Amino acid sequence: MLPSTPGVYKFLDKEGRVLYIGKAINLRSRVSSYFNGSLADRPRILQMLPFVQDVNVTQTDNEIEALILESALIKEVQPKYNSDLKDDKSYAWLYINHKAQYPTVRIVRTLNKNEFRDGLLFGPYPSGKAIKRVFNYIRKIYPFCTSKDPSKPCFYSRIGLCPGPDATHEEYMANIKGIIKFLKGNNKGHIQVLERQMKEYSDAKEYEKAAELRDKILDLKYLGSEIKFNYFNSEQDYINDKKSRTLSELSKIAQTLNIDSLNRIECYDISNIQGKLAFGSMVVSIGGTPDNSQYRVFRIKQLDTPNDPEMLREVLSRRLKHIGTDKDESLTAKPDLLLIDGGKTQLSVLRGVIPQDINVLGITKGRKYKRRGGKKMDEFWIYSGDDVVQIRINNPRLLSLLRDEAHRFAILHHRKLRKFTQKKSLLDEVKGIGPVLKKKLISKYGSVKDIRKVSLEQLIETLGNKTTAQSLYDKLRETNLE
């Protein structure tokens, strides 16, 4: 099962050769779209599909890293069915030569390594329109010079897009520093102003102006993504660097929790509708990377009323009894850390269930804002003596992502469960009728309403079992089929 994360995918033939490379915000959704019959407008890709034997993916932290990695891979591998990005050009970037005496900002598609070392890159942008919007917008907020000689007045200084020769070097550099901060994502307050303006335009039915601001807001939010991928890196460089960062984050979490080794983390979430269709989901992370082959679902057996803490208690009781057995590889392993979607209440209920030699951490959505206008921080909870107390985790990214993955897996399973329940027939409730007899009844008589019209003698003849036929006959008459 492919992950629902950003990344790059490669279609391979039976010899393992790369046929096509693409990027995705959601790898699972994007890759599956190739096989649902919606490629009539892409004949080249349709021509490729019969040769696809395998799919290889590399997960990234965000969409921007996926764009960079895709561009680098296409240039390196030159896949047969990719038509774009094979030449020296790639996606567009904003480049600031910040080591120059009077730095400037320009749009680039290629760089040499000396330029890369002497400057800063922001992007990439798959759309030329998007990068020009950002370029023109930041120049209005923070004017900068594009002239070779900043000591002379130019056309742009006359229209307010260049500080001009009268500006001091300190004033000029203040603008460049402002641009760098802005492009690094320190623009939340500015975005909020634009969002209010967009709403005002929309309320006034000035939809074109509202749409312009909407595009601008999307561009600025896109800029806020942190890039941890060197412009000249290879795919393996990226994978190695990401693994190193992940292990470092795990080590810091382990130190905070006083755990010798932190490799296997299991996260649990409860999903139900007013206590019905209730189950607990278990997702597993090995070395900081989710391993969906070890995900499991526990159907709640003891309760049919809403009570998440007690449902968690049931799930953990059933899961932990398998440690050290050979029943199921995903259940026999002992976790280094149990991450529970819940806080003080949940951990208090679980105290008597979880052995003392297994580390437990609760995670909840924070009630306090990191800063005004910022997003809520996750809060974490641990056992301390007879109490459950809050603890600070300085870099909780991996834990938050795993909790989000548990939510996603729970929602996905719950959706499947609801569909299955809706498809279940009244025939499934009759003892003795399995898939074969169910199919036989539907094929011969049609719907359940039609089967109700059949006599008991006919049912006995069809099913070949008087007891089962009588049970079905009685069930059909005691149930309202309207």
Stockholm file with secondary structure:
# STOCKHOLM 1.0

chainA/1-482         MLPSTPGVYKFLDKEGRVLYIGKAINLRSRVSSYFNGSLADRPRILQMLPFVQDVNVTQTDNEIEALILESALIKEVQPKYNSDLKDDKSYAWLYINHKAQYPTVRIVRTLNKNEFRDGLLFGPYPSGKAIKRVFNYIRKIYPFCTSKDPSKPCFYSRIGLCPGPDATHEEYMANIKGIIKFLKGNNKGHIQVLERQMKEYSDAKEYEKAAELRDKILDLKYLGSEIKFNYFNSEQDYINDKKSRTLSELSKIAQTLNIDSLNRIECYDISNIQGKLAFGSMVVSIGGTPDNSQYRVFRIKQLDTPNDPEMLREVLSRRLKHIGTDKDESLTAKPDLLLIDGGKTQLSVLRGVIPQDINVLGITKGRKYKRRGGKKMDEFWIYSGDDVVQIRINNPRLLSLLRDEAHRFAILHHRKLRKFTQKKSLLDEVKGIGPVLKKKLISKYGSVKDIRKVSLEQLIETLGNKTTAQSLYDKLRETNLE
#=GR chainA/1-482 SS CCCSSSEEEEEECTTCCEEEEEEESSHHHHHHHTTTTCCTTCHHHHHHGGGCCEEEEEECSSHHHHHHHHHHHHHHHCCTTCCSSCSSCCSEEEEECTTSSSCCEEEESCCCHHHHHTSEEEEEESCHHHHHHHHHHHHHHSCCCCSSCTTSCCHHHHTTSSCCTTSCHHHHHHHHHHHHHHHTTCCHHHHHHHHHHHHHHHHTTCHHHHHHHHHHHHHHHHHTSCCCSCTTCCHHHHHHHHHHHHHHHHHHHHHHHTCSCCCEEEEEEEEEETTEEEEEEEEEEETTEECGGGCEEEECCSCCSCCHHHHHHHHHHHHHTTTTCSSCHHHHSCCSEEEEECCHHHHHHHTTTSCTTSEEEEEEEEEEESSTTSCEEEEEEEEETTEEEEECCSCCHHHHHHHHHHHHHHHHHHHHHHHHHHHCCGGGGSTTCCHHHHHHHHHHHCSHHHHHTSCHHHHHHHHSCHHHHHHHHHHHHHSCCC
#=GC SS_cons         CCCSSSEEEEEECTTCCEEEEEEESSHHHHHHHTTTTCCTTCHHHHHHGGGCCEEEEEECSSHHHHHHHHHHHHHHHCCTTCCSSCSSCCSEEEEECTTSSSCCEEEESCCCHHHHHTSEEEEEESCHHHHHHHHHHHHHHSCCCCSSCTTSCCHHHHTTSSCCTTSCHHHHHHHHHHHHHHHTTCCHHHHHHHHHHHHHHHHTTCHHHHHHHHHHHHHHHHHTSCCCSCTTCCHHHHHHHHHHHHHHHHHHHHHHHTCSCCCEEEEEEEEEETTEEEEEEEEEEETTEECGGGCEEEECCSCCSCCHHHHHHHHHHHHHTTTTCSSCHHHHSCCSEEEEECCHHHHHHHTTTSCTTSEEEEEEEEEEESSTTSCEEEEEEEEETTEEEEECCSCCHHHHHHHHHHHHHHHHHHHHHHHHHHHCCGGGGSTTCCHHHHHHHHHHHCSHHHHHTSCHHHHHHHHSCHHHHHHHHHHHHHSCCC
//
